[in-house]
Amino acid sequence: MRRSLRLLLAGVAATVMVASGLPAAADPGEDHSHESHSGPPELPPFTGPSSENMTLKANSDKDGVVNSDLAFWGNLAFAGNYNGFRILDISNPRSPKVLSDYFCHGPQNDVSVWKVGRRLVLFQSVDRAQSKADCDGTAAGSSVDTPLITTGPDAGRATFGFEGIRMFDVTDPRNPRFLDAMPTACGSHTHTLIPEPRRQRLHLYVSSYPLGSGVTPGSFTGPGPRCASPHQKISIVTVPFRDVRDWSVREKALSDDTDVYPGTVPGDPLNPPFKACHDIQVLMKRNIAVGSCAGDTQIWDISNPANPTTGNGERHTHVRSPSAQDRFEFMHSAVITWDGKYFATMDETGGGGTAECDGSAEEKGGQSENGFYYFYKLVRPGDPAPALLSRYMIPRPQGAQICVSHNANVIPVPHRYVMVAAYYQGGNSIVDFTDPRNPTEIAYSDPEDTTVGAADSWSTYWYNNHVYANGGLNRRGATANRGLDVFTVTDDRGRPLRARLWHHSNPQTQEVFQGWGAH
């Protein structure tokens, strides 16, 4: 069965057409039902230690807001949240320092960064209609969610406003400056940065979809990109290095045989079926993208980064549900091994609002039925879909806690496949999948700190011999978010895990220099 996703109807501070908000869920626009596939958890919650082979070294707390994705440049970490982003100095990872906390509301505010000449530029995804495109770093100068329409055929939809990509100059990390904003159809739920240095430009592959209040009101007749079912496209923002404000946006269709995400309530105009992507992972070494597109996962050729092979008649491969008994729920994101031989695609069953972590998959002795990472051989775009090799769920049952697979990256260690992944209230997991038919947890941390807050990890990534986890979704209490955690990882003998050092990392963009075989 498929899990329902419904729109999170966020409250706004407007004086007209005000609707009260629901508690924050993982992704803006998704209020996730706690309906279960098979009743309550079948295994008792794990009662062992809160960590193993993974040691918390530092924390930079961030309460009162949903904390989202991460990016890194040199000794700086960029931590997104629904109200903007923080820039932290991580030159000493055991004592991160907040350099700026820039207020610019716009869920979910996922981030990427790139150096353009002498300027460091940050891009941020906005997936909820905003009252204006710009902001100045203060609450008073920020946009707010546009009000919801309360009557007529458009009831429940947001008044039309800006959504898409915002761009900032963060060259001075203590004083970020807004540069420009690029509207895109259905906004930008996430984006992936594709550098094209030979042509002195970069591209942003924008993933978005029509859901809930994000569907454009039928009564709106003004200019701007529309958001409507089935969507069936990604947006591509191209930014030239000579003038980053001279950007352009084009839309690229997904093929007609993209699997449909069926919507959440049949006949509900706020929950239509759609064909759309949630996230796109790229491996520059092979010029391949893995698009996690709700109903299926797709493999595209990005040899021409301005024109990925997503459409009808173009070389791409669809990876569909493994069986009638094991159906994809909501394909969310993926990771790829640095040698380009394997990938894992993740099913965010319940969208980050349900309890899916009931021990390992059944074939490994647990009772989890959904929400897995699925492991496959990476084929060339256009080749037949690969066979499923294995599934992974954390082996520590979480009972009724909100837990499902979420954002991850592959650690660049030589001659092994190791990834680190977030599991919301299940914490953070280090997984060895050197044998992709038998992925195994080798380290974990699931903080249950009553002072800072308990785990609710959104993004967990490896960067320069440390693991950084950004989390806290405002659902454990007003002051119980953890914000940014920093960990080290050891093996069973206490030896630190070391890997290739990076100059920067946008985790959805796996660049050639980052792999362990790179020179």
N, C-alpha and C positions, 0 to 999 in steps of 0.2 A: 504493500500500500504506500501511497505518497503522503508525506506529512504536509499539513497546511501551513502556508505562510500568509499572514495578513498584514496589512499596513499598520505601522505604528502611527497613530494619529496624534502628532505632537501638539501640545498646547502652545499658544502664542500670546504675546503680550499686547495684542491689538485690542481696541475698544469695540470693534464691530466684528461680527461673525466669529466670535471666539469659541473654540472648542477645547475641552480639557484634554490633557495628554495622558497617555498610558505610560507605565514604567519603561525605561529605556531597554531595548533589546540589543542584540549584537549589531545588526545592520540597520541603518535608518530606512524607513519604509517597510520594515518587516516586524510585525507584532506576532511572535511565534507562539502558536498554541501549545499547551502542555498536554494535549491529547497524546496517549501512548499507543504504540503499535500493538503491544501485547500485555497491557496491564502494568502494574508497578514493577520495579526492579526485582529480579529473581535471586540475586546474590546479595548478601549483607555487605555494607560498605567496608572498604579496606581500613584496617585499624593499625597498620604498621607505621614505621617512621615517616615523617613528612618529606624526607628527601633521602636520596641514596646516590652517591658519586656525583652530586651536584650541590655546590655550596654557595649560599647567598653571601655576596661580598658588599653590596651596597643597595640602597633604595633612594629614589627621589619621588616622594609622595605627590600625588595629584588627585585631589578629591573634588567632588561637586560636578563632575562632568564625565561623559563616556570617553575613555582613552582608546585610540585606534591604532593606526599603523606607524611604522618606523622607517627611517632612511638614515644613511651615514655618509659623511664626507670628512676624510681626515680624522681629526680628533673631535668631531662634532657629531652629536646624535640629534635627529629631528623627530620629535614625538608628536604625532597628530592627536587631536581630540576634537570633539564636536563643537568646541568654542574656539578653535584655532590651532596653534601649535606651540610647542616649547623647543628651544634650542639649548642643548646641554653640552658643556665641555667634558669630554670623557678621556682627556689626556691621562688622567689617573682614574681608571675604571672603578677603583674602590672608593672614589670620592667624587662622583659626578656633580658638576656645578651648573645651576640654571643660569644661563646668560640672558635669556629673554623668554617671556611668556606672552605671546602675541594673541590678542583677542580678536577673532574674526569668525563669527558663528557660521556654520555651514556643514551640517552632517554629511558624510562621515569624516571628511577632511583627511583622507589618506594622502600621503606625501611622497614626493620624489625630489631629487636635487641633481643639478648638473652645472658644471663650470663652463661658462660662455665667455671666452676672453678672460678678462680679469674679474668678471662678475659671477658670483655664485647665485643661481636662480633656483627657487623652490616652487614646485607645482603642487596644487592641492585640489582634491576632488570634492565637489559639492553636489549632493543628491537630494536636496529638498529645496523647493522654490524659496528664494530669499527676497527681501524687500528692496535690496539694491545689490549691485555687483561688487562695489568697493568697500573698504574698511580702513581704519587708521590704527588698529592695534588696541583700541579701548572699547569697553562695553558700550559707552555712549555713542561711539562712532561706528559700531558694528551693524551689520544687517540683522534682521530677525526673520524667523519663518513667516511667510505670508499667511494670512488668516484662511481658515477653512470655510468654504461655502456651506451654509447650513440649510438651505431650502432649494427646492426645485430639482431638476434632473441632474444637476452637477453637485448635489449635496455630498459632502465628504471629500471633495477634491480641493486642492489648494488653489487659491488665487494665483494666477500666472505671475511668475517672477523669475529672477536669474537663477540658473543652475548650470553647472558645467565645470570648468577649470579656472581656478584663480592662480595668479603668478606673482611671486614676490622676489625682491632683491634681498638676499640674506648675506651679502658680502661682509657686512658688519653684523655679526651675529647678535650683538647687543641692541641693534637698531634696525630690525627688518622694515622694508618699505613695500607697500602694495604697488605693483606695476600695471597689471591689466587683468581682464577676465574674458574667457572664451565660452560663450553659451553652446551647449550641445544637447541633442535630442535625449530626453529623459534624464538630463543632467549627467553627472559622472559618479557612478557608485564606486568604481575603482579606476585606476589607469596604470599603464605600463609604459615606461620611457624607453624609446629605441633610438640610440645615437646613430647618426649617419655622418661621421666627421669628414668623409671625402667630399660630401656635398655641403659641408658647413651648415648642418641643420640637425634637428632632432624631431622625432615623432612621438606623440602620445596616443597609444591605443586606448580608447575610452570604452569601458564596459558600463552598460546601464540597461534598465528594463522598466516597463510600465507596470506599476503596482500601486494600488491604493490612491492616496491623495496626489501622487506624482502624475497621474493620468491628466493630460491637459483638459481643462473644462471645455465642453462643447460650445459654450457661449462665448469663448474667447476668440476674437477676430483680429487681434493685433499681430505685429511681426514677431518673429522668433521661432526657433525649432520646436516642433510638436512632440508630444509623448503619447503614443497610442499603440494598442495591440494590432498586429503581433510584434511590432518593432523590427525584428529580424535584421539587425545591423549592428555594427560598431561605428563609432565616430573616430576619425583620425585627425588629430591636431598637429600641424606642422609648424615648427618654430625655427626661423632662420637665425643663424648666429650673428649676422650683420646687424640685425635689428629685431630683438625678441618680440617687439610689439607689432611687427608685421606678420603676424601669424595667420594661418588659414585653417579652415575646418572642412573636411569632406566626409561623406558617409559611405561606408562600404557594406554591401549586403552580405548576409549569411545565406548559405545555400537553402533551397526549398526543403531539402531532406534533413535539416536540423530538427532534432526532436523537440516537440512542444512541451514546455512546462505548462500543465493544464490549468493553472489558476487555483485559487483556494476555495472558492464558493461558486458552484455552477450558476451562471446567469447573473452574478454580481458584477455590475459595471466597474466597481472599484478593485476587482480581483480577476482581471481577464487572463485568458491563456496567452502565452507569448513565446517567442523564439529569441533568445538574447543571452549574452555572456555575463558572467559575474566577475571573472578575473582572467588574465592572460599572462602566462609565464613564457619567457623567451630564453633560448640558448643560442647566443650569438655565434658560437663555434660552429654550429651546424645550420645556422639561419633557419631555425625552427621555432614555431610558437605552439604552445599547448593551451588552447582556449577551453576553459571550464564554463560551459554554456547551459547551465541549469538542467536541461533535459538530457544532455550528452556532453562528452568531452571530444574536442576536435584537435587535429594536428595540421598545422598550416605551414607553407613555405613562405619565409619572409626575406628571400634573397633580394627582392625589391621591397625594402621596408615601408615604402609609401603605398604598397599595393599587396598586402597579404592575400594568400589564395583562399579566401573564405567563401567565394561565391559559386554559383552554378557553373559547371564545366571547368572549374579550376582544381588543381591538384590539392586535395586534402583528404583526411581520413576521419571518419566518425567512430568513436569508441562508445558503445552503447551499453545498457544494463547487462550484467553478466548472465542473468537468467530470469525466468518469470518469478522465481522465489527471492531473488536478490536484485531488486530494481533500484536504480539510481533515484534518489529523492530530490536533491538540489545540488548539482555539481558546482563547486565553489572555487577551487583553485588547484594548483599543481606544483610539483617540484620535479627537476630533471637532474640526473647524475651528471657530473662535470665531464665525463667522457662521452656523454650523449648516448649511452646504451639503454638506459631505463628511465622511466618516469613513474611518478605516483600522483594520482588525481584524487581529490578529496570530496566527499559527499557531506555537506553540512546539513544533515538531517535535522529538521526542526529549526534550522536557521540560527542556532545559538541560544535557543530559549527553552530547550527540553533536556531531559535526563536520558542520554543515550549510552553512557559508559557503564555497562554492566559486565565488566571484565572483558577478556579477549574475545575474539570471534569464536563461534561455536566449535569450529574445527581445531581450535587450540585450547579448548576446555572451558571457555567462558560462555556468557549468555548474551553478549551484545549482538543485536540484529541489524543495526544501521549505523550510519555516521562514520564509516571507515575511510582510511586511506587505501586505495586500490593500486597495486603494483603491476606494471606492464613493461614489456620490451618496447623501446621507442622505434617505431618504423618510419620510413620516409613518407612524407605527405603523398597521398594517393595510393599507397600500398594497402592491402587488406588490413583490417583491424587486428591488433595482436590479441592473443589469448590472455586471460587473467592469470597472473602468477600467484598472487596472495592478497590477503586483506590484513589491515592492522588496526587494532584498537588498544588503548592502554590497558594493561592487565589488571589494574587496580580498580575494582568496582567503586563507583561513586554514589551509590544509592540514589536518592532523590535530587542530588545536586545537579545544576545545569552544566552539562558536559557533552562535548562533541568535538571532533577534529576541527582544527582551524589553522591559521597561518604558520608557515614553516619555511626553512631553507635547508639546503644540503651543505654540510661542513666539508671544506676542501682538504680532506685528509688523504694521503696517498694510498692507493691500492685497497681502499675500503669505501663502502657506501654508508654514510652516517648522516642522519638528519635530526633536526631539532624542531619540535612542533608545539603549538599552544593547544590547550584543551579547556579553555575557560576555567570553570571552578574545579576541574581536574588537574590544573596546574600546567606543568611543562614536562615534555618527554624527550629523551635522547634515544633514537632508534637506530640500531645497526641492521642494515638490510644488504650487507655484502652478499649474502644469499637472498636474492629477492623473492624466493619462495618461502622464506622463513624470517620475516622481520621481527626483531626482538628488542625490547626496551633494555638499555644498559645503564641508564641513569634517569633520574626524575627529581623534580622539586614541586611540592604542592603546599606552599606556605599556608599555615592556619594561624597567623600572627594576630593576636587580639589587640595589639597596639596600633600597628600600621593598617592591617586589614588582611583578610583571607584572599587566596588566589582567585582571580577571574581574568585569565590571560587571553588577550586578543591576538597579539603578534609576538612570536618568540623566534629570535634570529641569532645566528652565530655571527660575530664580527670580531676579528683579531684576538682570538683566544679567550673570548668571553661570550656568554650568552646574555642577550638583552631581551627582557620581556616587558611589553607595555600592556597594561590592563587596568581593570576596574571599570565596571559598566554601571555604577550607581545603583546596584541592586542588592548590595549587602549593607546598606546604610550610608548616611550622608557623609561620614568621614572614614569609610571602610575601603575605599579604593587603594590599590597599591601604587599606581603610577608606574614608574620605571624601576624594574629590578635588574641587578647585574649579578651574574653567576660565573663561577668557574666549574670545570668538569674534570673529574679524575677517573681512572680505571679502578678495578677492584684492589689493586696494589697501592693505590694512592698516587699514581703517576699522573701528572696533568696532561690533558688532551691538548695537543698542539696541532696547528694547521697553517696553511698558507696565509700570509698577512695581505690585507687589501688596502688600497688607497681610498676606496669608497665602496658603497654598496646601496643599490636600489634593489631590494630582495627579489622583485619580480623580473629583474633584468640580469641574467647570468652572462657576464662579459667574458671574453676570451682570457684576459689576464688573470682572472680570478680562479680558474681551474688549477688543480694540483699539477697538471702536466704542462702548464704554460711557462713561457720564458719571458 
